[in-house]
Amino acid sequence: MLIHLSSQQTINHPCELLLIGDAAFPVLASTNGQVLIAASCYGKGRMVVVSHEGILKDSKFSQFLRNAVEWLKPSPEVLVGVHPHLDSLSQLLLRAGTKVQAGAELSRSLGVYCMDAYDSTQAKALVGFVKGGGGLLIGGQAWHWASRHGKEKVLFEFPGNQVTSVAGVYFTGSKGETGTFSVSKEMPRIPLITWLDACWLPSHTSFGGSDRDGRCAVPPSQWTLGCHS
């Protein structure tokens, strides 16, 4: 089992994630089918996307976060960089014995990078990092951004989407269900496109399914969520 979640997980104030294409898949969905955690592949690399940055700081998700980072690693001994905003994640990973560079900026010395979804200044570099084989763990919610900038602008202008969209995962301006969710042993079943028709997306959008190699051909069965008793 590559990623484990406890039998129930509480998520407060997430946003809904939108999945497009054949590379992205849900990891955790709410009781009404909203995707709250997703993963995907792009080029030679991988992404895990969570619907609120609080998940990246929550000790209740420690097992999931450790296993997510392991899945993202291109090789076992790589260094994991963690953005300065996520010091609690650095401490969590260090306690688990992970090689961590806390307070890190993106660099070629890293194999995995962990960050929130609110800064697009390095979007091009992050896309290149993943395409070249790096792993990205990213979290945030876009409903607050949408309340200030307009929900119609979220898909193409929200900072996190400048990165995750290449792999077919979008943060949306829709609030996700808040609550405690039971974790299934099987991959959640959801509509491939949840609330947006694919024709709204630009024809030049590049998704992971068209630019990936064997490392990212991960059978869904490997992502079955193990439930702790």
TORVEXFI-961778 format. One record per residue (C-alpha): x, z, y; residue number from 1. Coordinates in nm, 3 decimals. Each point is the difference from the previous one (the first is absolute). Layout:
BEGIN
{{X Z Y} NUM}
...
END
This chain:
BEGIN
{{0.000 0.000 0.000} 1}
{{0.162 -0.106 0.326} 2}
{{-0.228 0.181 0.240} 3}
{{-0.181 0.324 -0.074} 4}
{{-0.272 0.169 0.199} 5}
{{-0.166 0.326 -0.083} 6}
{{-0.354 -0.022 -0.135} 7}
{{-0.144 0.055 0.348} 8}
{{0.145 -0.081 0.342} 9}
{{-0.130 0.084 0.346} 10}
{{0.059 -0.250 0.281} 11}
{{-0.110 0.078 0.355} 12}
{{-0.089 -0.269 0.257} 13}
{{0.155 -0.305 -0.167} 14}
{{-0.072 -0.361 0.084} 15}
{{-0.114 -0.262 -0.247} 16}
{{0.264 -0.239 -0.130} 17}
{{-0.075 -0.369 -0.045} 18}
{{0.162 -0.186 -0.290} 19}
{{0.048 -0.377 -0.002} 20}
{{0.169 -0.229 -0.251} 21}
{{0.125 0.058 -0.352} 22}
{{0.298 0.226 0.068} 23}
{{-0.176 0.302 0.150} 24}
{{-0.184 0.251 -0.216} 25}
{{-0.178 0.334 0.055} 26}
{{0.156 0.327 -0.109} 27}
{{-0.267 0.241 0.124} 28}
{{-0.355 -0.080 0.111} 29}
{{-0.276 0.223 0.135} 30}
{{-0.328 0.057 -0.180} 31}
{{-0.158 -0.284 0.200} 32}
{{0.276 -0.245 -0.087} 33}
{{0.210 0.017 0.316} 34}
{{0.371 -0.047 -0.069} 35}
{{0.203 0.296 0.129} 36}
{{0.336 -0.067 -0.166} 37}
{{0.128 -0.344 -0.097} 38}
{{0.316 -0.168 -0.121} 39}
{{0.135 -0.351 0.010} 40}
{{0.305 -0.219 -0.037} 41}
{{0.164 -0.242 0.240} 42}
{{0.303 -0.212 -0.076} 43}
{{0.230 0.216 -0.214} 44}
{{-0.134 0.330 0.135} 45}
{{-0.296 0.233 -0.018} 46}
{{-0.231 0.196 0.231} 47}
{{-0.219 0.305 -0.037} 48}
{{-0.255 0.042 0.280} 49}
{{-0.198 0.319 0.063} 50}
{{-0.297 0.029 0.234} 51}
{{0.116 0.299 0.203} 52}
{{0.350 0.114 0.087} 53}
{{-0.106 0.354 -0.088} 54}
{{0.020 -0.097 -0.367} 55}
{{0.375 -0.050 0.048} 56}
{{0.032 0.360 0.123} 57}
{{-0.238 0.171 -0.243} 58}
{{0.160 0.208 -0.276} 59}
{{-0.312 -0.054 -0.214} 60}
{{0.111 -0.362 -0.030} 61}
{{0.360 0.090 -0.088} 62}
{{-0.017 -0.135 -0.356} 63}
{{-0.152 -0.325 0.120} 64}
{{0.254 -0.037 0.280} 65}
{{0.296 0.060 -0.230} 66}
{{-0.126 -0.254 -0.251} 67}
{{-0.089 -0.250 0.269} 68}
{{0.356 0.014 0.130} 69}
{{0.135 -0.046 -0.353} 70}
{{-0.220 -0.308 -0.047} 71}
{{0.118 -0.141 0.331} 72}
{{0.371 0.034 -0.079} 73}
{{0.178 -0.328 -0.081} 74}
{{0.248 0.208 -0.203} 75}
{{0.012 0.370 -0.097} 76}
{{0.289 0.109 0.222} 77}
{{-0.105 -0.150 0.332} 78}
{{-0.025 0.205 0.316} 79}
{{-0.348 0.075 0.134} 80}
{{-0.033 -0.003 0.378} 81}
{{-0.275 0.205 0.164} 82}
{{-0.112 -0.053 0.360} 83}
{{0.054 0.294 0.240} 84}
{{-0.378 0.051 0.028} 85}
{{-0.019 0.092 -0.369} 86}
{{0.239 0.291 -0.037} 87}
{{-0.232 0.180 -0.244} 88}
{{0.019 -0.304 -0.230} 89}
{{0.380 0.015 0.018} 90}
{{-0.007 0.363 -0.108} 91}
{{-0.246 -0.073 -0.283} 92}
{{0.219 -0.278 -0.139} 93}
{{0.321 0.201 0.040} 94}
{{-0.151 0.284 -0.202} 95}
{{-0.073 -0.252 -0.275} 96}
{{0.364 -0.108 -0.009} 97}
{{-0.048 -0.335 0.173} 98}
{{0.291 -0.140 0.203} 99}
{{-0.149 0.012 0.350} 100}
{{0.120 -0.092 0.345} 101}
{{-0.225 0.208 0.225} 102}
{{-0.080 -0.120 0.351} 103}
{{0.113 -0.348 -0.097} 104}
{{-0.045 -0.330 0.175} 105}
{{-0.031 -0.313 -0.211} 106}
{{0.337 -0.125 -0.125} 107}
{{0.151 -0.212 -0.275} 108}
{{0.140 0.311 -0.167} 109}
{{-0.350 0.109 -0.104} 110}
{{-0.191 -0.099 -0.312} 111}
{{-0.331 0.154 0.107} 112}
{{-0.135 0.077 0.346} 113}
{{-0.286 0.241 0.080} 114}
{{-0.184 -0.012 0.331} 115}
{{-0.331 0.028 0.180} 116}
{{-0.196 -0.306 0.107} 117}
{{0.006 0.039 0.377} 118}
{{0.310 -0.192 0.110} 119}
{{0.040 -0.377 -0.026} 120}
{{0.334 -0.031 0.180} 121}
{{0.182 -0.063 -0.329} 122}
{{-0.277 -0.192 -0.172} 123}
{{0.208 -0.312 -0.058} 124}
{{0.291 0.202 -0.137} 125}
{{-0.230 0.201 -0.228} 126}
{{-0.155 -0.316 -0.141} 127}
{{0.348 -0.134 -0.068} 128}
{{0.103 0.330 -0.157} 129}
{{-0.286 -0.015 -0.252} 130}
{{0.038 -0.372 -0.063} 131}
{{0.364 0.057 -0.085} 132}
{{-0.082 0.264 -0.261} 133}
{{-0.055 0.324 0.191} 134}
{{-0.287 0.241 -0.050} 135}
{{-0.230 0.115 0.280} 136}
{{-0.223 0.309 0.001} 137}
{{-0.222 -0.014 0.308} 138}
{{-0.301 0.202 0.112} 139}
{{-0.242 0.014 0.288} 140}
{{-0.360 -0.044 0.110} 141}
{{-0.126 -0.266 0.239} 142}
{{-0.343 0.129 0.105} 143}
{{0.142 0.195 0.295} 144}
{{0.200 -0.304 0.114} 145}
{{-0.317 -0.209 -0.035} 146}
{{-0.195 0.239 0.224} 147}
{{0.251 -0.068 0.279} 148}
{{0.083 -0.367 -0.052} 149}
{{-0.305 -0.143 -0.176} 150}
{{-0.086 -0.020 -0.367} 151}
{{0.017 -0.379 0.007} 152}
{{0.373 0.018 0.084} 153}
{{0.105 0.231 -0.281} 154}
{{0.083 -0.252 -0.271} 155}
{{0.241 -0.200 0.212} 156}
{{0.125 0.246 0.262} 157}
{{0.012 0.347 -0.158} 158}
{{0.373 0.078 -0.039} 159}
{{-0.004 0.072 -0.373} 160}
{{-0.176 -0.326 -0.075} 161}
{{0.291 -0.193 0.148} 162}
{{0.186 0.108 -0.314} 163}
{{-0.247 0.065 -0.282} 164}
{{-0.207 -0.315 0.055} 165}
{{0.273 -0.218 -0.154} 166}
{{-0.070 0.176 -0.329} 167}
{{-0.378 -0.028 0.030} 168}
{{-0.073 0.358 0.114} 169}
{{-0.168 0.077 0.333} 170}
{{-0.084 0.322 0.180} 171}
{{-0.351 -0.036 0.144} 172}
{{-0.194 0.160 0.282} 173}
{{-0.260 0.131 -0.244} 174}
{{0.011 0.368 -0.081} 175}
{{0.050 0.074 -0.366} 176}
{{-0.200 0.254 -0.189} 177}
{{0.125 0.355 0.047} 178}
{{-0.018 0.226 -0.299} 179}
{{0.147 0.106 -0.331} 180}
{{0.023 -0.290 -0.242} 181}
{{0.032 0.003 -0.375} 182}
{{0.283 -0.216 -0.127} 183}
{{-0.078 -0.246 -0.276} 184}
{{0.245 -0.078 -0.278} 185}
{{-0.065 -0.369 0.068} 186}
{{0.064 -0.211 0.305} 187}
{{-0.296 0.026 0.242} 188}
{{-0.232 -0.298 -0.013} 189}
{{-0.079 -0.135 0.346} 190}
{{-0.095 -0.333 0.158} 191}
{{0.316 -0.196 0.082} 192}
{{-0.122 -0.045 0.357} 193}
{{-0.201 0.294 0.123} 194}
{{-0.145 -0.061 0.345} 195}
{{0.163 -0.314 0.136} 196}
{{-0.050 -0.355 -0.119} 197}
{{0.331 -0.168 -0.084} 198}
{{-0.072 -0.290 0.231} 199}
{{0.053 0.234 0.297} 200}
{{0.367 0.032 -0.090} 201}
{{0.248 -0.252 0.142} 202}
{{0.105 -0.275 -0.236} 203}
{{0.368 0.076 0.058} 204}
{{-0.027 0.358 -0.128} 205}
{{0.252 0.051 -0.280} 206}
{{-0.089 0.234 -0.283} 207}
{{0.225 0.152 -0.262} 208}
{{-0.152 -0.201 -0.282} 209}
{{0.156 -0.318 0.135} 210}
{{0.346 0.146 0.055} 211}
{{0.089 0.239 -0.276} 212}
{{0.220 0.006 -0.308} 213}
{{0.004 0.167 -0.340} 214}
{{0.077 0.346 0.133} 215}
{{-0.341 0.009 0.166} 216}
{{-0.198 -0.132 -0.294} 217}
{{-0.124 0.349 -0.084} 218}
{{-0.283 0.014 -0.256} 219}
{{-0.291 0.207 0.135} 220}
{{0.018 0.221 -0.309} 221}
{{0.330 0.137 0.128} 222}
{{-0.182 0.132 0.305} 223}
{{-0.259 0.196 -0.200} 224}
{{-0.032 0.329 0.184} 225}
{{0.093 0.289 -0.226} 226}
{{-0.217 0.308 0.050} 227}
{{0.156 0.342 -0.034} 228}
{{-0.207 0.246 -0.194} 229}
END
